[in-house]
Amino acid sequence: MKLPALFLALGTSLAAVTAQAQSFDRVVQAEVLPGWRTESGDHMAALRITLNPGWKTYWRAPGDAGIPPLLDWSGSGNLESAEVTWPTPEVFSQNGMRSIGYTEELVLPVRIDPRRDGKAVRLKATLDIGVCRDICVPQRLRVSAKLTPDLVKRDPKITAAIANRPFSAEEAGVKDVTCRISPIEDGLRVTARIKMPSAGAPEIAVMETGNPRLWVAEGKTHREGNTLVTQTEVLHGNAEPFMVDRSALRFTVLGQKHAVDISGCKPG
């Protein structure tokens, strides 16, 4: 099996407050919703991406036909860490290939941990994404913002995006997850069995390894009663030997009713 041309490294992060950035051809714009400082001292903000009609952008694991997003926080001030919450994406089919992403608008909630409590966060970010309609166009957006501790009013767009996240394994009633890993000619085959109620047929399971150097093929998913079975193949981008850590595997089940986010699996 050969790697697709769209095998790229994945990253994650955010962008800016009153400032707005847009691409050279104006198909996409980005801004930061400044959000609010929480009682625990974290700051909840969001990156808002708006697309022209008919255009889409991609989820963190975009599928063989998608372009993974990369966000760089270099230059930010008083920023200890930032955690992105990805809302439940859509599944698209184009020319027999699957991609996963969003249309029209994407609000990416980001929980920011300031390095110094009670102080403003100076946020700077570069966002590299792919946007597609009939063709795919790489886009680079730069944004910056000052997030102050006196921001306390909750933004309904951010709270709605948080509520639209996939269910946790516990919330979805996942009972057991096992993985069988076997060698193939140029990599590894992973077969996962997830004991869980239906998320609404048809269900698609997407696996991530946590290692940006590994490419995960589009998996095949089917049901055996109350067990969802998904199988995929994993290859190294440089054709080097590698291992897969079961505890680092992440499965997202995308169903018609809801999505489920599952971390790790046992040998099986």
C-alpha positions in Angstrom: 0.0 0.0 0.0 1.3 3.5 -0.9 0.8 6.6 1.1 -1.6 9.2 -0.3 -0.3 12.6 -1.5 -2.2 14.2 1.4 -0.2 12.5 4.2 0.7 15.6 6.3 1.5 16.2 10.0 -1.4 17.2 12.3 -1.2 19.9 14.9 -3.7 21.7 17.0 -4.3 25.2 18.5 -6.1 28.6 18.1 -6.2 32.4 17.1 -7.4 36.2 17.9 -9.9 38.8 19.4 -11.0 42.0 17.6 -8.4 41.3 14.8 -9.6 39.5 11.7 -7.5 37.8 9.0 -8.6 36.6 5.6 -7.0 34.7 2.7 -5.8 36.3 -0.5 -8.9 35.0 -2.4 -11.3 35.7 0.5 -12.9 32.3 0.6 -12.2 32.0 4.3 -11.9 34.3 7.3 -10.7 33.7 10.9 -11.2 35.6 14.1 -11.1 34.9 17.8 -14.2 35.0 20.0 -12.6 36.4 23.2 -14.8 34.3 25.5 -14.5 34.6 29.3 -12.1 34.0 32.3 -13.4 31.0 34.3 -13.6 30.7 38.1 -10.7 28.3 38.0 -8.5 30.9 36.3 -8.5 29.4 32.8 -9.7 31.4 29.9 -12.3 30.0 27.5 -12.0 31.5 24.0 -12.7 30.1 20.5 -11.4 30.3 17.0 -14.1 31.1 14.6 -13.6 30.2 10.9 -16.2 31.3 8.3 -16.2 30.0 4.8 -17.8 31.2 1.6 -20.9 29.2 0.5 -20.0 25.8 -0.9 -16.6 25.7 0.8 -15.5 23.3 3.6 -12.5 22.9 5.9 -11.3 19.8 7.8 -11.4 18.1 11.1 -8.2 17.1 13.0 -8.2 13.7 11.2 -9.5 14.8 7.8 -9.6 11.5 5.9 -7.7 10.5 2.7 -9.3 13.3 0.7 -8.7 16.1 3.3 -5.9 18.3 4.5 -5.1 18.3 8.3 -5.1 21.6 10.1 -1.9 23.0 11.7 -2.0 25.7 14.3 1.1 27.4 15.7 1.1 29.4 18.9 4.6 30.8 18.6 4.9 34.4 19.9 2.0 34.1 22.4 2.5 35.8 25.8 1.5 34.4 29.2 0.3 31.2 27.6 1.1 28.0 29.5 -1.1 25.6 27.4 -4.2 25.5 25.2 -6.6 22.7 24.8 -8.9 22.6 21.7 -12.3 21.0 21.8 -13.3 19.8 18.3 -17.1 19.9 17.6 -18.6 16.8 15.9 -17.7 17.0 12.2 -19.5 15.9 9.1 -18.5 13.1 6.8 -18.2 13.8 3.0 -17.7 11.5 0.1 -16.0 12.8 -3.1 -14.7 10.8 -6.0 -14.9 7.6 -4.0 -12.8 9.1 -1.1 -13.9 10.1 2.3 -13.2 13.4 4.1 -14.3 14.7 7.4 -14.8 18.4 8.3 -17.1 21.4 8.4 -19.1 23.7 6.1 -20.0 27.4 6.4 -18.7 28.0 10.0 -16.5 26.3 12.5 -16.2 27.5 16.1 -13.3 25.8 17.9 -13.4 26.2 21.7 -10.0 26.6 23.3 -9.3 26.4 27.0 -6.3 28.5 27.7 -4.1 28.1 30.8 -2.4 31.4 31.6 1.2 31.1 32.8 0.6 33.9 35.3 -2.8 33.8 37.0 -5.0 36.9 36.9 -3.0 38.5 34.0 -3.9 39.0 30.3 -3.0 36.5 27.7 -1.4 37.9 24.5 -2.5 35.4 21.9 -0.7 35.0 18.5 -1.3 32.2 16.2 -0.7 31.0 12.6 -3.4 28.8 11.2 -2.6 26.6 8.2 -5.7 24.8 6.9 -7.1 23.4 3.7 -10.3 24.7 2.2 -12.1 22.9 -0.6 -14.9 23.3 -3.0 -14.3 22.0 -6.5 -10.6 22.3 -5.8 -8.6 22.4 -2.5 -6.6 25.5 -1.6 -4.1 25.7 1.3 -4.7 28.8 3.4 -2.6 30.6 6.0 -4.3 32.9 8.5 -2.5 34.9 11.1 -4.4 36.4 14.1 -3.6 37.9 17.5 -5.6 39.1 20.5 -5.4 40.3 24.1 -7.6 38.2 26.4 -8.0 40.0 29.7 -9.2 38.6 33.0 -12.2 41.1 33.2 -13.9 39.2 30.4 -16.6 37.2 32.3 -19.7 37.0 30.0 -20.2 33.6 28.4 -20.4 33.5 24.7 -23.4 31.4 23.4 -21.5 30.4 20.2 -18.7 28.9 22.3 -21.0 27.1 24.7 -23.0 25.7 21.8 -19.8 24.4 20.2 -18.7 22.8 23.4 -22.1 21.1 23.7 -21.6 19.8 20.2 -18.5 17.8 21.1 -18.7 13.9 20.8 -19.9 12.0 23.8 -17.2 10.5 26.1 -17.1 6.7 26.2 -18.8 6.8 29.6 -21.6 9.1 28.4 -22.2 6.8 25.3 -22.3 3.6 27.4 -19.2 2.0 25.9 -18.6 -1.3 27.8 -15.3 -2.6 26.4 -12.7 -1.8 23.7 -10.2 -4.4 22.5 -7.6 -4.2 19.7 -5.8 -6.9 17.8 -2.6 -5.7 16.1 -1.0 -7.8 13.4 1.9 -7.2 11.0 1.3 -6.7 7.2 3.9 -6.3 4.5 4.6 -2.6 5.0 3.0 -1.8 8.4 0.4 -3.0 10.9 -3.2 -3.9 10.7 -5.4 -2.9 13.7 -8.8 -4.5 14.3 -10.8 -2.9 17.1 -13.9 -4.3 18.7 -16.0 -1.7 20.6 -18.9 -2.9 22.7 -21.3 0.0 22.7 -24.9 1.0 21.8 -25.5 2.2 18.3 -24.7 5.8 17.5 -27.1 5.7 14.6 -26.5 3.8 11.4 -24.4 4.2 9.3 -21.5 4.4 11.8 -18.0 5.3 10.8 -15.0 4.8 13.2 -11.9 6.9 12.7 -8.7 5.8 14.5 -5.8 8.1 15.4 -2.4 6.9 16.8 -1.2 10.1 18.4 2.0 9.9 16.3 2.0 12.4 13.4 4.6 10.3 11.5 2.2 7.5 11.1 -0.5 7.4 8.4 -3.8 5.6 9.1 -5.7 4.2 6.2 -9.5 4.7 5.8 -11.0 2.0 7.9 -13.9 -0.4 7.3 -16.6 -0.5 10.0 -19.5 -2.9 10.6 -21.6 -4.1 13.4 -21.8 -7.5 15.0 -24.8 -7.1 17.4 -23.9 -4.8 20.2 -20.2 -4.7 19.1 -18.8 -2.2 16.5 -15.9 -3.7 14.6 -13.5 -1.5 12.7 -10.3 -2.4 10.9 -7.6 -0.2 9.4 -3.9 -0.3 8.4 -1.1 1.9 9.8 2.0 2.8 7.8 5.1 4.9 8.6 5.6 8.1 6.5 9.3 7.2 6.0 8.8 3.5 5.7 10.6 2.9 9.0 9.9 0.2 11.6 7.4 1.3 14.3 5.2 0.2 17.1 1.6 1.2 18.0 0.8 2.0 21.6 -2.7 0.7 22.4 -3.1 3.2 25.2 -2.5 6.1 22.8 -5.0 5.0 20.2 -8.1 7.2 19.9 -11.3 6.1 18.2 -14.1 8.5 17.2 -17.3 6.9 16.2 -19.4 9.1 13.9 -23.0 8.1 13.8 -26.3 9.6 12.5 -27.5 10.3 16.1 -24.3 11.3 17.8 -20.5 10.8 17.9 -18.4 9.1 20.6 -14.7 9.8 21.6 -12.9 6.7 22.9 -9.3 6.6 24.3 -7.2 3.4 24.4 -7.9 -0.2 24.0 -7.0 -3.6 25.6 -5.3 -6.5 23.8 -7.8 -8.6 22.1 
